[in-house]
Structure formats: C-alpha cells, structure tokens
Amino acid sequence: MTTPLYIARSRRVAARELGGEMMIMSPRDSTLFSLNDVGTAIWQAADGHTPLTEIVERKICAEFEVERAEALIDAESFVREMAEHGIMLVSAEPVADD
C-alpha cells in the first residue's frame, strides 16, 4: 500500500481558462503552462482533501479512456512537475486551507 498523495492548487499562481484551455503562470519563474484536458481535470479537482488516486478514478478514468495504473503514473508525474514550479502543493496528508 502506497501513501496517498493529496494535491492542492497554489494560491500564488495566476490561472485562467481561455478558449477551453487552462493557462497557469508559475510564481517562481513566470513560465506559462497550457494544460490539456487531463491536466485541467486534475487542476480543477485539486482541492487538498481528495487523494490523487480518487481524482484519477473519478475524473480521469471516468472521462477518458485510460487504464487506472497508467493514469495514476501520469497524474503523479504531472502533479510533481507542477509542484516543482510552485503551481501545486503535494502532501502525504490533506492540505489545510489557509
């Protein structure tokens, strides 16, 4: 059994949906990210209280044709990359609201 990951959107980012695409600017280096449909679904579900495994099962596997194991690996990679840029918070415990 692996430790669940909880993810939350950083409050320090500028994020807007433009023409159906989620655009997010990194607070660390002003890099602009354009999220695809899967990334946008993860971003929107990142409430700090729902484990990533549940987000993958309820949002990604339910809406996109992808196997759970593959989706979870891709989702973990995505959220860790976003965390490196200060866009998402990743924790082994629920993320407290500030």
Chimera marker file (.cmm) of the C-alpha trace (Angstrom):
<marker_set name="trace">
<marker id="1" x="0.000" y="0.000" z="0.000" r="1" g="1" b="0" radius="0.5"/>
<marker id="2" x="1.465" y="3.329" z="-1.031" r="1" g="1" b="0" radius="0.5"/>
<marker id="3" x="0.980" y="6.568" z="0.837" r="1" g="1" b="0" radius="0.5"/>
<marker id="4" x="-1.853" y="8.592" z="-0.691" r="1" g="1" b="0" radius="0.5"/>
<marker id="5" x="-0.982" y="11.912" z="-2.292" r="1" g="1" b="0" radius="0.5"/>
<marker id="6" x="-3.134" y="14.939" z="-1.671" r="1" g="1" b="0" radius="0.5"/>
<marker id="7" x="-2.878" y="17.846" z="-4.071" r="1" g="1" b="0" radius="0.5"/>
<marker id="8" x="-3.970" y="21.451" z="-3.888" r="1" g="1" b="0" radius="0.5"/>
<marker id="9" x="-3.724" y="24.401" z="-6.231" r="1" g="1" b="0" radius="0.5"/>
<marker id="10" x="-1.244" y="27.019" z="-5.085" r="1" g="1" b="0" radius="0.5"/>
<marker id="11" x="-2.916" y="30.312" z="-4.254" r="1" g="1" b="0" radius="0.5"/>
<marker id="12" x="0.120" y="32.159" z="-5.569" r="1" g="1" b="0" radius="0.5"/>
<marker id="13" x="-0.497" y="31.356" z="-9.246" r="1" g="1" b="0" radius="0.5"/>
<marker id="14" x="-2.326" y="33.237" z="-11.944" r="1" g="1" b="0" radius="0.5"/>
<marker id="15" x="-4.720" y="30.785" z="-13.607" r="1" g="1" b="0" radius="0.5"/>
<marker id="16" x="-7.377" y="31.426" z="-16.230" r="1" g="1" b="0" radius="0.5"/>
<marker id="17" x="-9.385" y="29.327" z="-18.615" r="1" g="1" b="0" radius="0.5"/>
<marker id="18" x="-9.088" y="30.782" z="-22.103" r="1" g="1" b="0" radius="0.5"/>
<marker id="19" x="-10.831" y="29.231" z="-25.068" r="1" g="1" b="0" radius="0.5"/>
<marker id="20" x="-11.292" y="25.937" z="-23.248" r="1" g="1" b="0" radius="0.5"/>
<marker id="21" x="-7.627" y="25.728" z="-22.184" r="1" g="1" b="0" radius="0.5"/>
<marker id="22" x="-6.375" y="26.243" z="-18.632" r="1" g="1" b="0" radius="0.5"/>
<marker id="23" x="-3.460" y="28.688" z="-18.609" r="1" g="1" b="0" radius="0.5"/>
<marker id="24" x="-1.319" y="28.850" z="-15.463" r="1" g="1" b="0" radius="0.5"/>
<marker id="25" x="1.704" y="31.024" z="-14.719" r="1" g="1" b="0" radius="0.5"/>
<marker id="26" x="4.423" y="29.744" z="-12.392" r="1" g="1" b="0" radius="0.5"/>
<marker id="27" x="5.059" y="32.104" z="-9.464" r="1" g="1" b="0" radius="0.5"/>
<marker id="28" x="8.716" y="31.039" z="-9.376" r="1" g="1" b="0" radius="0.5"/>
<marker id="29" x="9.869" y="31.882" z="-12.877" r="1" g="1" b="0" radius="0.5"/>
<marker id="30" x="6.812" y="33.267" z="-14.736" r="1" g="1" b="0" radius="0.5"/>
<marker id="31" x="6.715" y="30.208" z="-17.020" r="1" g="1" b="0" radius="0.5"/>
<marker id="32" x="3.313" y="29.894" z="-18.676" r="1" g="1" b="0" radius="0.5"/>
<marker id="33" x="1.727" y="26.429" z="-18.793" r="1" g="1" b="0" radius="0.5"/>
<marker id="34" x="-1.171" y="25.424" z="-21.036" r="1" g="1" b="0" radius="0.5"/>
<marker id="35" x="-2.881" y="22.353" z="-19.597" r="1" g="1" b="0" radius="0.5"/>
<marker id="36" x="-4.508" y="19.682" z="-21.741" r="1" g="1" b="0" radius="0.5"/>
<marker id="37" x="-7.917" y="18.216" z="-20.855" r="1" g="1" b="0" radius="0.5"/>
<marker id="38" x="-6.464" y="15.717" z="-18.363" r="1" g="1" b="0" radius="0.5"/>
<marker id="39" x="-4.249" y="18.319" z="-16.697" r="1" g="1" b="0" radius="0.5"/>
<marker id="40" x="-7.204" y="20.696" z="-16.458" r="1" g="1" b="0" radius="0.5"/>
<marker id="41" x="-9.370" y="17.982" z="-14.843" r="1" g="1" b="0" radius="0.5"/>
<marker id="42" x="-6.650" y="17.302" z="-12.251" r="1" g="1" b="0" radius="0.5"/>
<marker id="43" x="-6.148" y="21.047" z="-11.629" r="1" g="1" b="0" radius="0.5"/>
<marker id="44" x="-9.869" y="21.635" z="-11.110" r="1" g="1" b="0" radius="0.5"/>
<marker id="45" x="-10.190" y="18.638" z="-8.743" r="1" g="1" b="0" radius="0.5"/>
<marker id="46" x="-7.094" y="19.564" z="-6.673" r="1" g="1" b="0" radius="0.5"/>
<marker id="47" x="-8.918" y="20.601" z="-3.506" r="1" g="1" b="0" radius="0.5"/>
<marker id="48" x="-6.304" y="19.445" z="-0.979" r="1" g="1" b="0" radius="0.5"/>
<marker id="49" x="-8.732" y="16.969" z="0.589" r="1" g="1" b="0" radius="0.5"/>
<marker id="50" x="-9.254" y="14.385" z="-2.162" r="1" g="1" b="0" radius="0.5"/>
<marker id="51" x="-6.448" y="11.832" z="-2.681" r="1" g="1" b="0" radius="0.5"/>
<marker id="52" x="-4.941" y="11.777" z="-6.158" r="1" g="1" b="0" radius="0.5"/>
<marker id="53" x="-5.989" y="8.125" z="-6.572" r="1" g="1" b="0" radius="0.5"/>
<marker id="54" x="-9.632" y="9.154" z="-6.123" r="1" g="1" b="0" radius="0.5"/>
<marker id="55" x="-9.258" y="12.049" z="-8.584" r="1" g="1" b="0" radius="0.5"/>
<marker id="56" x="-7.781" y="9.656" z="-11.142" r="1" g="1" b="0" radius="0.5"/>
<marker id="57" x="-10.585" y="7.111" z="-10.664" r="1" g="1" b="0" radius="0.5"/>
<marker id="58" x="-13.483" y="9.592" z="-10.593" r="1" g="1" b="0" radius="0.5"/>
<marker id="59" x="-12.290" y="12.181" z="-13.091" r="1" g="1" b="0" radius="0.5"/>
<marker id="60" x="-9.621" y="10.758" z="-15.380" r="1" g="1" b="0" radius="0.5"/>
<marker id="61" x="-10.659" y="7.114" z="-15.807" r="1" g="1" b="0" radius="0.5"/>
<marker id="62" x="-14.341" y="8.060" z="-15.872" r="1" g="1" b="0" radius="0.5"/>
<marker id="63" x="-13.935" y="10.756" z="-18.549" r="1" g="1" b="0" radius="0.5"/>
<marker id="64" x="-11.009" y="9.482" z="-20.629" r="1" g="1" b="0" radius="0.5"/>
<marker id="65" x="-10.248" y="6.030" z="-21.984" r="1" g="1" b="0" radius="0.5"/>
<marker id="66" x="-7.188" y="5.135" z="-19.935" r="1" g="1" b="0" radius="0.5"/>
<marker id="67" x="-6.199" y="2.325" z="-17.596" r="1" g="1" b="0" radius="0.5"/>
<marker id="68" x="-6.102" y="3.240" z="-13.900" r="1" g="1" b="0" radius="0.5"/>
<marker id="69" x="-2.440" y="2.241" z="-13.365" r="1" g="1" b="0" radius="0.5"/>
<marker id="70" x="-1.233" y="4.225" z="-16.386" r="1" g="1" b="0" radius="0.5"/>
<marker id="71" x="-3.391" y="7.225" z="-15.474" r="1" g="1" b="0" radius="0.5"/>
<marker id="72" x="-2.068" y="7.236" z="-11.906" r="1" g="1" b="0" radius="0.5"/>
<marker id="73" x="1.573" y="7.144" z="-13.041" r="1" g="1" b="0" radius="0.5"/>
<marker id="74" x="0.965" y="10.015" z="-15.475" r="1" g="1" b="0" radius="0.5"/>
<marker id="75" x="-1.011" y="12.006" z="-12.889" r="1" g="1" b="0" radius="0.5"/>
<marker id="76" x="1.717" y="11.627" z="-10.252" r="1" g="1" b="0" radius="0.5"/>
<marker id="77" x="4.344" y="12.771" z="-12.740" r="1" g="1" b="0" radius="0.5"/>
<marker id="78" x="2.192" y="15.754" z="-13.739" r="1" g="1" b="0" radius="0.5"/>
<marker id="79" x="1.476" y="16.937" z="-10.180" r="1" g="1" b="0" radius="0.5"/>
<marker id="80" x="5.118" y="16.563" z="-9.136" r="1" g="1" b="0" radius="0.5"/>
<marker id="81" x="6.195" y="18.665" z="-12.126" r="1" g="1" b="0" radius="0.5"/>
<marker id="82" x="3.594" y="21.286" z="-11.235" r="1" g="1" b="0" radius="0.5"/>
<marker id="83" x="4.827" y="21.227" z="-7.618" r="1" g="1" b="0" radius="0.5"/>
<marker id="84" x="8.404" y="21.851" z="-8.787" r="1" g="1" b="0" radius="0.5"/>
<marker id="85" x="7.165" y="25.054" z="-10.421" r="1" g="1" b="0" radius="0.5"/>
<marker id="86" x="5.193" y="26.144" z="-7.346" r="1" g="1" b="0" radius="0.5"/>
<marker id="87" x="1.867" y="25.604" z="-9.116" r="1" g="1" b="0" radius="0.5"/>
<marker id="88" x="0.563" y="22.732" z="-6.971" r="1" g="1" b="0" radius="0.5"/>
<marker id="89" x="1.103" y="21.576" z="-3.431" r="1" g="1" b="0" radius="0.5"/>
<marker id="90" x="1.676" y="17.839" z="-2.940" r="1" g="1" b="0" radius="0.5"/>
<marker id="91" x="1.395" y="16.239" z="0.504" r="1" g="1" b="0" radius="0.5"/>
<marker id="92" x="1.062" y="12.820" z="2.165" r="1" g="1" b="0" radius="0.5"/>
<marker id="93" x="-1.739" y="14.327" z="4.296" r="1" g="1" b="0" radius="0.5"/>
<marker id="94" x="-4.722" y="16.513" z="3.434" r="1" g="1" b="0" radius="0.5"/>
<marker id="95" x="-3.649" y="20.071" z="2.705" r="1" g="1" b="0" radius="0.5"/>
<marker id="96" x="-5.069" y="22.537" z="5.234" r="1" g="1" b="0" radius="0.5"/>
<marker id="97" x="-6.889" y="25.605" z="3.958" r="1" g="1" b="0" radius="0.5"/>
<marker id="98" x="-5.005" y="28.814" z="4.655" r="1" g="1" b="0" radius="0.5"/>
<link id1="1" id2="2" r="1" g="1" b="0" radius="0.2"/>
<link id1="2" id2="3" r="1" g="1" b="0" radius="0.2"/>
<link id1="3" id2="4" r="1" g="1" b="0" radius="0.2"/>
<link id1="4" id2="5" r="1" g="1" b="0" radius="0.2"/>
<link id1="5" id2="6" r="1" g="1" b="0" radius="0.2"/>
<link id1="6" id2="7" r="1" g="1" b="0" radius="0.2"/>
<link id1="7" id2="8" r="1" g="1" b="0" radius="0.2"/>
<link id1="8" id2="9" r="1" g="1" b="0" radius="0.2"/>
<link id1="9" id2="10" r="1" g="1" b="0" radius="0.2"/>
<link id1="10" id2="11" r="1" g="1" b="0" radius="0.2"/>
<link id1="11" id2="12" r="1" g="1" b="0" radius="0.2"/>
<link id1="12" id2="13" r="1" g="1" b="0" radius="0.2"/>
<link id1="13" id2="14" r="1" g="1" b="0" radius="0.2"/>
<link id1="14" id2="15" r="1" g="1" b="0" radius="0.2"/>
<link id1="15" id2="16" r="1" g="1" b="0" radius="0.2"/>
<link id1="16" id2="17" r="1" g="1" b="0" radius="0.2"/>
<link id1="17" id2="18" r="1" g="1" b="0" radius="0.2"/>
<link id1="18" id2="19" r="1" g="1" b="0" radius="0.2"/>
<link id1="19" id2="20" r="1" g="1" b="0" radius="0.2"/>
<link id1="20" id2="21" r="1" g="1" b="0" radius="0.2"/>
<link id1="21" id2="22" r="1" g="1" b="0" radius="0.2"/>
<link id1="22" id2="23" r="1" g="1" b="0" radius="0.2"/>
<link id1="23" id2="24" r="1" g="1" b="0" radius="0.2"/>
<link id1="24" id2="25" r="1" g="1" b="0" radius="0.2"/>
<link id1="25" id2="26" r="1" g="1" b="0" radius="0.2"/>
<link id1="26" id2="27" r="1" g="1" b="0" radius="0.2"/>
<link id1="27" id2="28" r="1" g="1" b="0" radius="0.2"/>
<link id1="28" id2="29" r="1" g="1" b="0" radius="0.2"/>
<link id1="29" id2="30" r="1" g="1" b="0" radius="0.2"/>
<link id1="30" id2="31" r="1" g="1" b="0" radius="0.2"/>
<link id1="31" id2="32" r="1" g="1" b="0" radius="0.2"/>
<link id1="32" id2="33" r="1" g="1" b="0" radius="0.2"/>
<link id1="33" id2="34" r="1" g="1" b="0" radius="0.2"/>
<link id1="34" id2="35" r="1" g="1" b="0" radius="0.2"/>
<link id1="35" id2="36" r="1" g="1" b="0" radius="0.2"/>
<link id1="36" id2="37" r="1" g="1" b="0" radius="0.2"/>
<link id1="37" id2="38" r="1" g="1" b="0" radius="0.2"/>
<link id1="38" id2="39" r="1" g="1" b="0" radius="0.2"/>
<link id1="39" id2="40" r="1" g="1" b="0" radius="0.2"/>
<link id1="40" id2="41" r="1" g="1" b="0" radius="0.2"/>
<link id1="41" id2="42" r="1" g="1" b="0" radius="0.2"/>
<link id1="42" id2="43" r="1" g="1" b="0" radius="0.2"/>
<link id1="43" id2="44" r="1" g="1" b="0" radius="0.2"/>
<link id1="44" id2="45" r="1" g="1" b="0" radius="0.2"/>
<link id1="45" id2="46" r="1" g="1" b="0" radius="0.2"/>
<link id1="46" id2="47" r="1" g="1" b="0" radius="0.2"/>
<link id1="47" id2="48" r="1" g="1" b="0" radius="0.2"/>
<link id1="48" id2="49" r="1" g="1" b="0" radius="0.2"/>
<link id1="49" id2="50" r="1" g="1" b="0" radius="0.2"/>
<link id1="50" id2="51" r="1" g="1" b="0" radius="0.2"/>
<link id1="51" id2="52" r="1" g="1" b="0" radius="0.2"/>
<link id1="52" id2="53" r="1" g="1" b="0" radius="0.2"/>
<link id1="53" id2="54" r="1" g="1" b="0" radius="0.2"/>
<link id1="54" id2="55" r="1" g="1" b="0" radius="0.2"/>
<link id1="55" id2="56" r="1" g="1" b="0" radius="0.2"/>
<link id1="56" id2="57" r="1" g="1" b="0" radius="0.2"/>
<link id1="57" id2="58" r="1" g="1" b="0" radius="0.2"/>
<link id1="58" id2="59" r="1" g="1" b="0" radius="0.2"/>
<link id1="59" id2="60" r="1" g="1" b="0" radius="0.2"/>
<link id1="60" id2="61" r="1" g="1" b="0" radius="0.2"/>
<link id1="61" id2="62" r="1" g="1" b="0" radius="0.2"/>
<link id1="62" id2="63" r="1" g="1" b="0" radius="0.2"/>
<link id1="63" id2="64" r="1" g="1" b="0" radius="0.2"/>
<link id1="64" id2="65" r="1" g="1" b="0" radius="0.2"/>
<link id1="65" id2="66" r="1" g="1" b="0" radius="0.2"/>
<link id1="66" id2="67" r="1" g="1" b="0" radius="0.2"/>
<link id1="67" id2="68" r="1" g="1" b="0" radius="0.2"/>
<link id1="68" id2="69" r="1" g="1" b="0" radius="0.2"/>
<link id1="69" id2="70" r="1" g="1" b="0" radius="0.2"/>
<link id1="70" id2="71" r="1" g="1" b="0" radius="0.2"/>
<link id1="71" id2="72" r="1" g="1" b="0" radius="0.2"/>
<link id1="72" id2="73" r="1" g="1" b="0" radius="0.2"/>
<link id1="73" id2="74" r="1" g="1" b="0" radius="0.2"/>
<link id1="74" id2="75" r="1" g="1" b="0" radius="0.2"/>
<link id1="75" id2="76" r="1" g="1" b="0" radius="0.2"/>
<link id1="76" id2="77" r="1" g="1" b="0" radius="0.2"/>
<link id1="77" id2="78" r="1" g="1" b="0" radius="0.2"/>
<link id1="78" id2="79" r="1" g="1" b="0" radius="0.2"/>
<link id1="79" id2="80" r="1" g="1" b="0" radius="0.2"/>
<link id1="80" id2="81" r="1" g="1" b="0" radius="0.2"/>
<link id1="81" id2="82" r="1" g="1" b="0" radius="0.2"/>
<link id1="82" id2="83" r="1" g="1" b="0" radius="0.2"/>
<link id1="83" id2="84" r="1" g="1" b="0" radius="0.2"/>
<link id1="84" id2="85" r="1" g="1" b="0" radius="0.2"/>
<link id1="85" id2="86" r="1" g="1" b="0" radius="0.2"/>
<link id1="86" id2="87" r="1" g="1" b="0" radius="0.2"/>
<link id1="87" id2="88" r="1" g="1" b="0" radius="0.2"/>
<link id1="88" id2="89" r="1" g="1" b="0" radius="0.2"/>
<link id1="89" id2="90" r="1" g="1" b="0" radius="0.2"/>
<link id1="90" id2="91" r="1" g="1" b="0" radius="0.2"/>
<link id1="91" id2="92" r="1" g="1" b="0" radius="0.2"/>
<link id1="92" id2="93" r="1" g="1" b="0" radius="0.2"/>
<link id1="93" id2="94" r="1" g="1" b="0" radius="0.2"/>
<link id1="94" id2="95" r="1" g="1" b="0" radius="0.2"/>
<link id1="95" id2="96" r="1" g="1" b="0" radius="0.2"/>
<link id1="96" id2="97" r="1" g="1" b="0" radius="0.2"/>
<link id1="97" id2="98" r="1" g="1" b="0" radius="0.2"/>
</marker_set>
